[in-house]
Amino acid sequence: MVAVGGAVPSTQEPSLVGPSSLATLIIPIAALVVALASGSLLLLDYVHVITGATWTGIDLFMGIVMSRILRSLSPPTRVQFIKKLVPIMLFLMPALASVAITAGVYLASREGLSFLSPPIIAAGIIVIILSVQGFAFILPTEVRIFLELRKPNASTDKIVRLGMRNIYLSGSQAFFQIILIFIMATLAMAH
């Protein structure tokens, strides 16, 4: 139901910190801590690959699939979807990105790769681009969406506009992640 002026009456305040939100934050970080504490290069590699692949997969799915689906939905339906998505993504994506990057840096160091080699420099530049996009643009927008959703008469237009912006940014992140995967695969073959 849309109220006058494009506002959506809020029937239920979305929960920012629920069990599933906390799990999406804690599980990747705990896996990294366990991998680092164990000293196992295999476990660290697994954590890096699984968090990086999940991060990339979600970005690809959001950018390619969800952008098309959401464009075809009515604004109130988009808002309902975004209302369910934001509390999880607010914790999941920063955790996945942070763990994948941290594990990657530890792996490069433990495997004796030179941080001055062209492939590592290229990977570093892409990681910086991804980090800036994620932590300077996507994450603050997720917070803005969440705060808007908590308002008694949340603006449908604002939620849809901000939500679609993040969906498209996720798609651009997928592009950079595919390049990063190519660089890492090349390094793995050469190493």
N, C-alpha and C positions, 0 to 999 in steps of 0.2 A: 504494500500500500504506500503510495507516494502522497505526501501532504502538499499543500499549496507552496509554490516557490521552489520546487525540486528538492524538498527535504524528505528524508526518510525517518518516520517515527521510530525511535529505538525502543523495542519491546524488551530487550534483554541486553545488559551490558556485557560485552565480550570479555572473557577472562584473559588477562595478559600472562599471568604466571600460573598455568595449570600443570597437571602432571605430564601431559604430552609435550608441552612447551619446555618444561625443565628437562625432560628426557632427551629432547633434540639438542639441548645445549650441553648436557652433562656427558652423554654417551661418547660423542667424538673426543671430547677433552680427556675423559677417563681412559679411552683407548690409547691416546697419545702418551699419557702419563705412564700407563702400563708398559707400552712399547719402549719408551725411553728408560724406564726403571729396569726392564728386563735385560737391556743391552742387546736384544736380538735384532739384527739387521733385517731378517726376514719379516718379523712382526712389524717393525717400523715401516718397511716397504709396503706391507699389506695395509697398514693404517693410511699411509700416504695415497696409495692407489685407490682404496675404497672411498676415502673422503673426497679425493679429487674427482674420481669418476662419478660419484653421487652429485657433487657440486655441478659438474659439467652436464650430467644427464638432466638434472632439474632445470638448469638454464636453457638447455636445448628444448626440453619439453615446454617450458614456459614461453620461450621466444617463438617457437615454430607452431606448436599445437594450441596452447592456451590463448595466444594472441588472436588466432583465427576464430576460436570458439567464442571468446569473450566479445569480440566485435559483433558477432551475430546475435548476442543476447540483449534483452532490454536493460536499460540502466538499473532498475530495481533488482533484476536478477543478477547483474554484475556485482552490485553492492552485496548481495547475500553471499555470493561466491567469495568475494574479497574479504568479507567479514569472517569467514571460516579459515581463509588462507593466511591472513596477516599474523594472527597470534603464533602460528607454528613457524612461519618463514622468518619472523622477527628474531628467533633464536637459532633456527636450524642453519640458515645460510651463513651467518657470521661464524658459527662454530665450525662448519665444514670448511669454509675458506681458511680460517685461521689454522686449523689443524693440518689441512693439506699443505699449506705454505710452510708451516713450521716443520712438519715432518720432511718435506722436500729439502729444506735448508740443512737439517740434520743429516739426511741421507747423502747429500752432495758432499758435506764435510767428512762424514765417516767413510765415504768411498774414495776420498782423496781427490775429488774433482777440483780443478783450479777455478776459483771465482772470477778470474780474469780471462778465462777462455771465452771466445765469441759466443758459443752456444749458451753458456751459463749467463753471460751478460744479456743476451737476447731474452732468455727465460726470465731473468731478473726484471728487465724492462716490462715484459708482459705482466708479471706478477704485480709490479707497481701500478700499472694501468688497471688491472683487475681490482686491486685493493682500493685505489682511489674511487673507481666506479662503485664498488660495493659499500665501502665504509663512509664515503663522502656524499654519495647520491642515493643509492638504493636504501641503505639502512635508515638515514634520516627521513626519507619519504615513507618508509614502513611505519616509523614512529608517528609521523603526521597523519597517516591513514588511521592508525589505531586511535589516536587522540580524537580524530573526527568521528570515528565510529562510536566513541563513548558519549558523544554529545546527545542530549535528548532529541534534537531534531537534526540529525546528521545530514550534511549536504550530499545528495546523490551525485551531483555534478563533480564536486571536489573529489569524492572517493573514487569515482570512475576515472577521472582524469589522472589522479595520482597513481592509481592501481595500474592503469594501462601504461603509464610512463615506466613503471618498474618492470612490467612484463617485457616491454621493448628493450629496456636496458639489459635484462636477463638474456635476451637474444643476442645482443652485441657482446655480452660476456662470453657466451658460448663460442662465438667466432674467435675471440682471443684464446680461449681455452683449447680449441682445436689446434691452433698454431702451437700452443705450449705443449700439447701432447705430441705433436710431430717432433718438436725439439727434443723432448724427453725420450721418445722412441729412438731417435737418431743417436742420442747419447748412450742409451742402453745397448744399441747394436755396436757402437764403437768401443764400449767399455768392456 
